[in-house]
Amino acid sequence: MGTPPQAFSADFELDGHGEAGTLALFSPLGTTVAQMQWAPGLAQLRNGGELRNFDSLSALAQQATGTELPVAALFDWLRGTATPAPGWEADLGQLPEGRLLARRNADSAPAVELRILLER
């Protein structure tokens, strides 16, 4: 028997690009859950007053969200560029309506579905 499906819902603010940026995650009630910051040589997570450093953006995203996310590709996807990310497929067809759907294939890791609704 596998792990039962889990759902995580959060508002977020994303700024920067794949090389340097910030990502803040907020609970549905607006409380800051986590703040990520990265730049060359820097990958930090601020969570509950604790500041932790990581070796890479990938490790940082894994810790903050519970799964590996293609953060660098995410910036391109949000701009409408279908940048490939290993194990992921992005559906940009509804981006003009403010919706982005990305899925990680279950072949290499547990399946993940990332649904983004953009506020404009």
C-alpha positions as CSV (number, residue, x, y, z in Angstrom):
1,M,0.0,0.0,0.0
2,G,1.4,3.4,-1.0
3,T,1.3,6.7,0.8
4,P,-2.2,8.2,0.8
5,P,-2.6,11.4,-1.3
6,Q,-1.9,14.6,0.5
7,A,-3.0,18.2,-0.4
8,F,-1.3,21.4,0.4
9,S,-2.8,24.8,-0.3
10,A,-0.9,28.1,0.1
11,D,-0.8,31.5,-1.2
12,F,2.7,32.6,-2.4
13,E,4.7,35.5,-3.5
14,L,7.5,34.8,-6.0
15,D,10.1,37.3,-7.0
16,G,13.4,37.1,-8.9
17,H,14.5,34.4,-11.3
18,G,16.0,30.9,-11.2
19,E,19.4,32.2,-10.2
20,A,18.4,34.6,-7.4
21,G,15.0,35.2,-5.8
22,T,12.6,34.8,-3.0
23,L,9.5,32.7,-2.4
24,A,7.1,33.4,0.5
25,L,4.5,30.8,1.4
26,F,1.3,31.8,3.3
27,S,-1.4,29.8,5.0
28,P,-5.0,30.2,3.8
29,L,-5.4,32.6,6.8
30,G,-2.5,34.8,5.6
31,T,0.1,33.7,8.2
32,T,3.7,33.4,6.8
33,V,4.5,29.7,6.7
34,A,8.0,29.9,5.2
35,Q,10.3,32.3,3.4
36,M,12.9,31.1,0.9
37,Q,15.8,33.1,-0.4
38,W,18.4,32.0,-2.9
39,A,21.3,33.5,-4.9
40,P,24.6,32.1,-6.0
41,G,26.2,30.5,-2.9
42,L,23.0,31.2,-0.9
43,A,19.9,29.0,-0.2
44,Q,18.1,29.9,3.0
45,L,14.8,29.0,4.6
46,R,13.2,31.1,7.4
47,N,10.5,29.2,9.1
48,G,9.0,30.0,12.5
49,G,11.8,32.4,13.5
50,E,14.4,29.7,12.6
51,L,16.9,30.4,9.8
52,R,18.4,27.4,8.0
53,N,21.0,27.2,5.2
54,F,21.0,24.6,2.4
55,D,23.5,23.5,-0.2
56,S,21.2,24.2,-3.1
57,L,17.9,25.6,-4.2
58,S,16.6,22.1,-4.8
59,A,17.4,21.0,-1.2
60,L,15.8,24.3,0.0
61,A,12.6,23.7,-2.0
62,Q,12.4,20.1,-0.8
63,Q,12.5,21.2,2.8
64,A,10.1,24.0,2.4
65,T,7.4,22.2,0.4
66,G,8.0,18.5,1.1
67,T,8.8,17.7,-2.5
68,E,11.3,18.6,-5.1
69,L,10.1,21.5,-7.2
70,P,11.6,22.8,-10.4
71,V,11.8,26.4,-9.2
72,A,14.0,27.6,-12.0
73,A,11.6,26.2,-14.6
74,L,8.7,27.6,-12.7
75,F,9.8,31.2,-13.5
76,D,9.9,30.3,-17.2
77,W,6.5,28.5,-17.1
78,L,4.9,31.6,-15.5
79,R,6.3,33.7,-18.4
80,G,4.8,31.2,-20.9
81,T,8.0,29.4,-21.8
82,A,7.7,25.6,-21.8
83,T,11.2,25.0,-20.3
84,P,11.7,21.3,-19.7
85,A,12.2,20.1,-16.2
86,P,13.3,16.4,-15.7
87,G,10.3,14.4,-14.6
88,W,7.8,17.3,-14.9
89,E,5.2,18.3,-17.5
90,A,3.8,21.8,-17.6
91,D,0.5,22.6,-19.2
92,L,0.7,26.3,-20.1
93,G,-2.6,26.3,-22.2
94,Q,-4.6,28.2,-19.6
95,L,-1.9,30.7,-18.6
96,P,-3.7,33.5,-20.4
97,E,-6.6,32.9,-18.0
98,G,-4.1,32.9,-15.0
99,R,-3.9,29.2,-14.5
100,L,-0.8,26.9,-14.6
101,L,-0.8,23.2,-14.1
102,A,2.4,21.1,-13.7
103,R,2.7,17.4,-12.9
104,R,5.6,15.3,-11.8
105,N,5.6,11.8,-13.3
106,A,5.2,9.1,-10.7
107,D,8.0,7.0,-12.4
108,S,10.8,8.6,-10.5
109,A,9.1,9.8,-7.3
110,P,5.6,10.1,-5.8
111,A,3.3,11.9,-8.3
112,V,2.9,15.7,-7.6
113,E,0.4,18.0,-9.1
114,L,1.1,21.7,-8.9
115,R,-1.9,24.0,-9.6
116,I,-1.3,27.7,-9.7
117,L,-4.0,30.3,-9.9
118,L,-2.5,33.8,-10.5
119,E,-4.0,37.0,-9.2
120,R,-4.0,39.8,-11.7
